[in-house]
Amino acid sequence: MLTVKFVYDNEHDFVKFYSADLNGAFVETFDESHYKEKKQAYKLKSACGARMTPFAAVYEGDELIKAFYTEADSNIIKSLINYLHNENINNQ
């Protein structure tokens, strides 16, 4: 089962992510601006080498499959949706 972990720091990114069709993937979100979630958000970003927010990572079990960096792509949510839909087509 795929798990998508998403780090955000503003409500606009969260709303866009929440309303996206993630093709049945399990979702974990971390608000980098909230003091209770900041440590988990930084831990996830540092494990993948990300510096900017928003950031998304796709896991299968405990193994990182793919990461989406704002440094490399200005619209990671769209790229994530395309990846999840293409991954589902390839696995059928």
C-alpha positions as CSV (number, residue, x, y, z in Angstrom):
1,M,0.0,0.0,0.0
2,L,1.3,3.4,-1.0
3,T,1.6,6.1,1.7
4,V,2.0,9.8,0.7
5,K,3.6,12.1,3.3
6,F,3.0,15.7,2.6
7,V,4.7,18.7,4.4
8,Y,3.1,22.1,4.0
9,D,3.3,25.5,5.6
10,N,0.2,27.3,4.4
11,E,-3.5,26.5,4.1
12,H,-3.6,27.0,0.4
13,D,-1.2,24.1,-0.3
14,F,-3.1,21.9,2.2
15,V,-6.5,22.6,0.5
16,K,-5.0,21.9,-3.0
17,F,-3.5,18.6,-1.7
18,Y,-6.6,17.6,0.3
19,S,-8.9,18.1,-2.7
20,A,-6.6,16.2,-5.1
21,D,-7.4,12.7,-6.3
22,L,-4.6,10.6,-4.8
23,N,-5.9,7.3,-6.2
24,G,-6.5,5.6,-2.9
25,A,-3.1,6.2,-1.3
26,F,-2.9,6.5,2.5
27,V,-2.1,10.1,3.4
28,E,-0.1,11.6,6.3
29,T,0.2,15.4,6.5
30,F,2.5,17.6,8.5
31,D,2.0,21.3,9.0
32,E,5.5,22.9,9.3
33,S,4.1,26.0,10.9
34,H,2.4,24.2,13.7
35,Y,4.6,23.6,16.8
36,K,3.4,20.0,17.4
37,E,4.1,18.9,13.8
38,K,7.2,20.9,13.1
39,K,9.7,18.3,14.4
40,Q,8.1,15.5,12.3
41,A,8.0,17.8,9.2
42,Y,11.7,18.6,9.5
43,K,12.6,15.0,10.1
44,L,10.9,13.9,6.9
45,K,12.3,16.7,4.9
46,S,15.9,16.2,6.2
47,A,15.6,12.4,5.5
48,C,14.9,13.2,1.9
49,G,17.2,16.2,1.6
50,A,14.4,18.7,1.0
51,R,14.7,22.3,2.0
52,M,11.6,24.0,0.6
53,T,8.0,23.5,1.4
54,P,5.6,22.0,0.1
55,F,7.3,18.6,-0.1
56,A,5.8,15.2,-0.8
57,A,7.2,11.7,-0.5
58,V,5.7,8.4,-1.6
59,Y,6.5,5.3,0.5
60,E,5.7,1.7,0.1
61,G,5.9,0.3,3.6
62,D,9.0,1.8,5.1
63,E,10.8,2.2,1.7
64,L,10.9,5.6,0.0
65,I,9.7,5.2,-3.6
66,K,9.7,8.8,-4.9
67,A,10.1,12.3,-3.6
68,F,8.7,15.5,-5.0
69,Y,10.7,18.6,-4.3
70,T,9.6,22.2,-4.7
71,E,13.2,23.0,-5.6
72,A,12.8,21.0,-8.8
73,D,9.2,21.5,-9.6
74,S,6.9,24.4,-8.9
75,N,3.7,22.3,-8.9
76,I,4.5,19.2,-6.9
77,I,0.8,18.3,-6.3
78,K,0.1,18.0,-10.0
79,S,3.3,15.9,-10.5
80,L,2.3,13.7,-7.5
81,I,-1.2,13.1,-9.0
82,N,0.3,12.2,-12.4
83,Y,2.8,9.9,-10.8
84,L,0.1,8.1,-8.7
85,H,-2.2,7.6,-11.7
86,N,0.6,6.4,-13.9
87,E,1.8,4.0,-11.2
88,N,-1.7,2.6,-10.8
89,I,-2.0,2.0,-14.6
90,N,1.5,0.3,-14.7
91,N,0.6,-2.0,-11.9
92,Q,-2.7,-3.3,-13.4
